[in-house]
Amino acid sequence: MLTGKLRLGIIPTLAPYVLPQVLPRLQSAYPLLRLEIRETQTKTLLTELVSGDLDTVMLALPTDGADVETTALFDDRFMLALPAADAVRSPGRVAVEDVDQQRLILLEEGHCLRDQALALCGATNGDAPASLGASSLATVMQMVANGYGVTLLPEVAAGVEIRDDRVKLVRFAEPEPARTIGLAWRRTSPRKSDFAALGEIVAEALGLSARRSASRETSRRRARA
């Protein structure tokens, strides 16, 4: 199981935060595996998956496509990142409806996280500020640190991106908004057992239970990719 070449696609809002934890464990458990990684936006990854250029993709669910199967791995809750000097209306928690859409800093067009933020906050392209061409969460977080606005930060990225005392994180009130992270592969792929093994490694590396999100699907507000 999990030997030879495996071509893994992954979205940019996961790769820098998940891979450093997953790759060492994967290499240790499956030393004969030769992993090739492709990091880019969801639309491109799915196109390459269906065409056979990738074996599996780690992305935010749900995703469309009759030729694609998916499995949920974990819930990634959103948190509000804002300048440290900003006041929070209710201690410790903030309602999604209270996010100032005019101050919301977003990634550039094409990132599913941008669409999720707009959907969660009930914003339209007219309500929210321009994306300003930011292609990484690191850039967005620097803008927040310098007082240019606020953003939604996936919890999986918090440990890496919150290293600046000019930024603070606030959790949302229940039900906490979240995205579901999972794996996708071609329905005709003969390597489904390999993808299941990969999913187990991801869950173990992140200290999560595989498919944890499925049991909470009806109790949490969802952001569609």
Wavefront OBJ file of the C-alpha trace (Angstrom):
o trace
v 0.000 0.000 0.000
v 1.185 3.503 -0.861
v 4.216 2.619 -2.920
v 5.466 4.068 -6.177
v 4.458 7.495 -7.453
v 1.499 9.433 -6.086
v 0.653 12.809 -7.617
v -1.072 14.938 -4.983
v -2.709 18.274 -5.697
v -3.424 20.688 -2.838
v -4.899 24.168 -2.547
v -2.655 27.067 -1.384
v -4.664 27.704 1.785
v -3.797 24.187 2.963
v -0.357 23.361 1.592
v 1.899 25.492 3.875
v 0.029 24.426 6.994
v -0.835 20.763 6.438
v 2.142 19.448 4.479
v 4.848 20.187 7.113
v 2.923 17.992 9.542
v 1.855 15.298 7.100
v 4.980 14.709 4.985
v 7.341 13.429 7.731
v 4.711 11.009 8.990
v 3.903 9.875 5.467
v 7.565 9.279 4.652
v 8.063 7.312 7.849
v 4.991 5.127 7.355
v 5.469 4.547 3.622
v 9.175 4.847 2.730
v 8.633 3.388 -0.763
v 6.178 6.143 -1.687
v 7.381 8.778 -4.160
v 5.169 11.799 -3.659
v 4.812 14.539 -6.257
v 3.024 17.692 -5.100
v 1.159 20.264 -7.156
v -0.077 23.402 -5.367
v -2.587 25.610 -7.169
v -6.207 26.745 -7.135
v -9.185 24.401 -6.946
v -10.420 24.791 -10.525
v -7.021 23.932 -11.992
v -6.531 20.994 -9.638
v -9.867 19.450 -10.556
v -9.180 19.880 -14.256
v -5.842 18.129 -13.882
v -7.391 15.432 -11.710
v -10.058 14.561 -14.268
v -7.517 14.624 -17.106
v -5.291 12.145 -15.255
v -2.409 14.513 -14.490
v -3.059 14.152 -10.744
v -4.038 11.094 -8.709
v -5.792 12.828 -5.820
v -6.476 16.348 -4.576
v -6.794 17.808 -1.083
v -9.275 20.666 -1.110
v -12.354 22.206 0.472
v -15.594 20.282 -0.042
v -18.115 20.003 -1.541
v -16.946 19.850 -5.114
v -18.861 19.123 -8.262
v -18.177 16.582 -10.966
v -19.758 13.265 -11.867
v -16.308 11.820 -12.557
v -14.995 12.620 -9.064
v -15.431 10.906 -5.705
v -14.619 12.561 -2.381
v -14.200 11.775 1.281
v -14.249 14.245 4.165
v -11.193 14.380 6.435
v -11.742 17.155 8.965
v -13.485 20.414 9.782
v -11.383 23.565 9.549
v -13.070 26.293 11.580
v -12.789 29.934 10.606
v -11.556 32.594 13.005
v -11.651 36.369 12.683
v -8.212 37.977 12.412
v -8.170 41.672 13.194
v -5.743 44.380 14.332
v -4.901 43.987 18.012
v -6.188 47.487 18.765
v -9.696 46.709 17.459
v -12.418 46.330 20.040
v -14.612 43.218 20.050
v -18.286 43.814 20.760
v -18.876 40.649 22.792
v -16.077 39.232 24.956
v -14.329 36.245 23.429
v -16.755 35.645 20.545
v -18.047 37.519 17.516
v -21.085 36.892 15.325
v -20.527 36.391 11.612
v -23.111 39.113 11.007
v -20.947 41.607 12.903
v -18.015 41.367 10.479
v -17.615 44.711 8.726
v -17.780 43.755 5.062
v -16.161 47.026 4.028
v -13.047 46.047 5.987
v -12.944 42.433 4.832
v -9.644 41.641 3.081
v -9.871 38.796 0.607
v -7.592 36.697 -1.528
v -7.637 37.309 -5.263
v -10.278 35.844 -7.565
v -10.013 32.105 -8.070
v -9.258 31.130 -4.470
v -12.072 29.111 -2.924
v -11.351 30.765 0.433
v -12.384 34.104 -1.083
v -15.730 32.646 -2.169
v -16.238 31.029 1.232
v -15.586 34.313 3.047
v -18.046 36.154 0.826
v -20.686 33.473 1.322
v -20.257 33.292 5.088
v -20.424 37.042 5.595
v -23.335 37.488 3.226
v -21.223 39.823 1.125
v -21.400 40.528 -2.571
v -18.651 41.860 -4.784
v -20.208 45.272 -4.306
v -20.198 45.059 -0.524
v -16.677 43.751 0.008
v -13.409 45.520 -0.764
v -11.301 44.507 -3.728
v -9.035 41.519 -3.299
v -6.019 43.754 -3.993
v -4.345 40.852 -5.799
v -3.264 39.053 -2.628
v -2.412 35.474 -3.545
v -1.406 34.193 -0.102
v -2.721 34.279 3.440
v 0.676 35.575 4.567
v 0.156 38.743 2.513
v -3.393 39.188 3.788
v -2.223 38.791 7.390
v 0.420 41.480 6.930
v -2.298 43.829 5.724
v -4.339 43.048 8.830
v -1.281 43.598 11.046
v -0.830 47.033 9.542
v -4.421 48.043 10.163
v -5.863 47.758 6.671
v -8.793 45.572 7.676
v -9.865 42.140 8.919
v -9.968 38.666 7.409
v -11.259 35.150 7.977
v -8.414 32.817 8.851
v -8.750 29.033 8.697
v -7.822 27.483 12.027
v -5.334 25.153 10.333
v -3.286 28.246 9.394
v -3.402 29.971 12.784
v -0.220 28.466 14.229
v 1.848 29.677 11.286
v 0.234 33.003 10.465
v -0.277 34.424 13.959
v 3.259 35.398 14.902
v 2.683 39.130 15.135
v 1.407 40.842 18.280
v -0.293 43.428 16.078
v -2.893 40.789 15.156
v -5.418 39.018 17.362
v -7.728 36.091 16.657
v -11.317 35.894 17.839
v -13.561 32.845 17.602
v -17.005 33.076 16.109
v -20.166 32.424 18.095
v -21.827 29.041 17.702
v -22.451 27.562 15.268
v -18.865 28.291 14.270
v -18.436 28.625 10.492
v -16.098 26.080 8.979
v -14.962 24.541 5.749
v -14.780 20.778 5.282
v -11.421 19.523 4.041
v -11.289 16.297 2.093
v -9.712 14.272 -0.673
v -11.002 13.917 -4.230
v -10.055 11.366 -6.875
v -11.350 10.021 -10.183
v -14.266 7.663 -9.769
v -12.506 5.105 -11.990
v -9.228 5.167 -10.050
v -7.986 1.753 -8.870
v -6.102 3.357 -5.940
v -8.948 4.071 -3.528
v -7.263 2.108 -0.756
v -4.177 4.303 -1.191
v -6.274 7.441 -0.828
v -7.894 6.032 2.307
v -4.435 5.393 3.768
v -3.389 8.938 2.877
v -6.488 10.317 4.590
v -5.660 8.366 7.747
v -2.148 9.809 7.787
v -3.511 13.345 7.411
v -5.949 12.852 10.267
v -3.270 11.356 12.513
v -0.766 14.097 11.718
v -3.267 16.807 12.596
v -4.493 15.002 15.693
v -7.955 14.527 14.244
v -10.395 11.716 13.676
v -10.885 10.899 10.032
v -14.242 11.975 8.670
v -14.972 13.899 11.865
v -16.829 16.503 9.851
v -19.466 14.064 8.620
v -20.974 13.661 12.087
v -21.353 17.416 12.475
v -22.597 18.239 8.987
v -26.029 19.330 10.156
v -24.880 21.313 13.189
v -22.465 23.759 11.601
v -22.750 26.548 9.095
v -21.023 25.511 5.883
v -19.059 27.436 3.301
v -19.298 26.021 -0.185
v -16.061 25.873 -2.163
l 1 2 3 4 5 6 7 8 9 10 11 12 13 14 15 16 17 18 19 20 21 22 23 24 25 26 27 28 29 30 31 32 33 34 35 36 37 38 39 40 41 42 43 44 45 46 47 48 49 50 51 52 53 54 55 56 57 58 59 60 61 62 63 64 65 66 67 68 69 70 71 72 73 74 75 76 77 78 79 80 81 82 83 84 85 86 87 88 89 90 91 92 93 94 95 96 97 98 99 100 101 102 103 104 105 106 107 108 109 110 111 112 113 114 115 116 117 118 119 120 121 122 123 124 125 126 127 128 129 130 131 132 133 134 135 136 137 138 139 140 141 142 143 144 145 146 147 148 149 150 151 152 153 154 155 156 157 158 159 160 161 162 163 164 165 166 167 168 169 170 171 172 173 174 175 176 177 178 179 180 181 182 183 184 185 186 187 188 189 190 191 192 193 194 195 196 197 198 199 200 201 202 203 204 205 206 207 208 209 210 211 212 213 214 215 216 217 218 219 220 221 222 223 224 225
